């Protein structure tokens, strides 16, 4: 099977970069995976954001955001680490970039939100009488938004200064 290569010139005709183009089946599988991800997010968002007394409170605001982050990590990693896409060094560069971006959008906020949940539970247990004033739903939403926004900054800096390929550490051969 022949690979499709495109010639790209960089400011002159002397330097040519060959970059492999992804096949149509790889592109469709990634698009289908992302559409399942969007449908999954929509269903979970509908169930968890219903205005009921069961899921009211600052703790559940943070827990919902953490659930979204964890689902993103699981679904994206399962889709991008399959052996159908091939080993990371043989994949087109665009798939590795999409993987880093999607994984980072779930991983970094998840770490921040775990710290916020720990802080929330600490204040709820130790400072029980001040919990309702310290962790309001509004403040919890601000903390969740801050976790997502700061993760975009950390992701941009962290992935651009990395010295190793992250996809090498998460490649899983599902066809054992």
C-alpha positions in Angstrom: 0.0 0.0 0.0 1.5 3.3 -1.0 1.5 6.2 1.4 0.3 9.6 0.3 2.9 12.3 0.8 2.5 16.0 0.2 5.4 18.3 -0.8 5.5 21.4 1.4 8.0 24.0 0.7 9.3 26.3 3.4 10.2 29.8 2.0 12.2 28.3 -0.8 12.3 25.5 -3.3 15.5 24.1 -1.6 13.9 22.7 1.5 11.1 20.2 1.2 9.2 18.5 4.1 7.4 15.2 3.6 4.5 14.7 5.9 2.4 11.6 5.7 -1.3 12.3 5.2 -3.8 10.3 7.2 -6.0 7.8 5.4 -9.7 8.3 5.0 -10.5 5.4 7.4 -8.4 6.9 10.2 -10.0 10.3 9.8 -13.5 8.8 9.8 -12.8 6.7 12.8 -11.5 9.7 14.8 -14.6 11.8 13.7 -17.0 9.0 14.7 -15.2 8.7 18.1 -15.5 12.4 18.7 -19.2 12.4 17.8 -19.8 9.6 20.3 -17.9 11.7 22.8 -20.2 14.7 22.2 -23.3 12.5 22.5 -22.0 11.0 25.7 -21.3 14.4 27.2 -24.7 15.6 26.2 -26.5 12.7 27.9 -24.4 13.0 31.1 -24.8 16.8 31.2 -28.6 16.5 30.9 -28.8 13.9 33.7 -26.4 15.7 36.1 -27.6 19.2 35.5 -31.3 18.6 36.1 -32.5 20.9 38.8 -33.2 18.5 41.6 -32.5 18.6 45.3 -30.4 15.5 45.0 -27.6 17.1 43.1 -27.7 20.6 44.6 -24.8 22.0 46.4 -21.2 23.1 45.9 -19.8 19.6 46.2 -21.9 18.3 43.3 -20.8 21.2 41.1 -17.2 20.1 41.5 -18.0 16.4 41.2 -19.9 16.9 38.0 -16.9 18.7 36.5 -14.6 15.9 37.6 -16.9 13.3 36.1 -16.7 15.1 32.7 -12.9 15.3 32.9 -12.6 11.6 33.8 -14.9 10.6 31.0 -12.9 12.6 28.6 -9.7 10.9 29.6 -11.2 7.4 29.3 -13.0 7.9 26.0 -10.2 9.9 24.3 -7.4 7.5 25.4 -9.4 4.5 24.4 -9.9 5.9 20.9 -6.4 7.2 20.3 -4.4 4.4 21.8 -5.8 1.6 19.8 -3.5 -0.4 17.6 -5.7 0.4 14.6 -4.1 3.8 14.4 -0.7 2.2 14.6 2.3 2.9 16.9 2.7 6.6 17.8 5.9 7.1 15.7 4.1 5.8 12.6 1.0 8.0 13.0 0.5 11.3 11.2 1.5 14.2 13.3 -2.0 15.7 13.4 -3.3 12.6 15.3 -0.6 13.0 17.9 -1.4 16.7 18.3 -5.1 16.0 18.7 -4.3 13.3 21.2 -2.2 15.6 23.3 -4.8 18.3 23.2 -7.8 16.1 24.0 -5.9 14.2 26.8 -4.7 17.5 28.3 -8.2 18.9 28.4 -9.2 16.0 30.6 -6.0 15.4 32.6 -5.0 18.8 34.0 -8.4 20.0 35.1 -8.9 16.5 36.8 -5.8 17.1 38.9 -6.9 20.6 39.9 -10.5 19.4 40.7 -9.2 16.6 42.9 -7.4 19.2 45.0 -10.5 21.4 45.1 -12.6 18.4 46.2 -10.1 17.6 48.9 -10.3 21.3 50.1 -14.1 21.1 50.0 -14.2 18.0 52.1 -11.6 19.4 54.5 -13.6 22.6 55.1 -16.8 20.6 55.4 -15.3 18.4 58.2 -13.0 20.8 60.1 -14.9 24.1 59.7 -18.4 22.7 59.6 -20.0 26.0 60.7 -18.3 28.1 58.0 -18.7 25.6 55.2 -21.9 27.2 53.7 -20.3 30.6 53.5 -16.9 29.5 52.2 -18.0 27.0 49.6 -21.1 28.4 47.9 -22.3 27.1 44.5 -21.2 30.4 42.9 -17.6 30.1 44.3 -17.5 26.4 43.3 -18.4 27.3 39.7 -15.7 29.9 39.7 -13.2 27.4 40.9 -14.2 24.9 38.3 -13.9 27.5 35.5 -10.5 28.5 36.9 -9.4 24.9 36.8 -10.4 24.5 33.1 -8.9 27.9 32.1 -5.6 27.3 33.9 -5.4 23.8 32.4 -5.4 25.4 28.9 -2.4 27.6 29.9 -0.5 24.7 31.6 -1.2 22.4 28.6 0.1 24.9 26.1 3.3 25.5 28.1 3.8 21.9 29.2 3.3 20.3 25.8 5.5 22.8 23.9 8.5 22.4 26.3 8.3 18.6 26.6 11.4 16.6 25.6 9.6 13.2 25.0 6.6 11.9 23.2 3.7 11.3 25.5 2.0 8.9 23.1 4.9 6.5 23.6 3.8 6.0 27.2 0.1 5.3 26.6 0.1 3.2 23.5 -1.9 0.0 24.1 -2.2 -2.9 21.7 -5.9 -4.0 22.1 -5.4 -6.9 19.8 -3.6 -9.3 22.1 
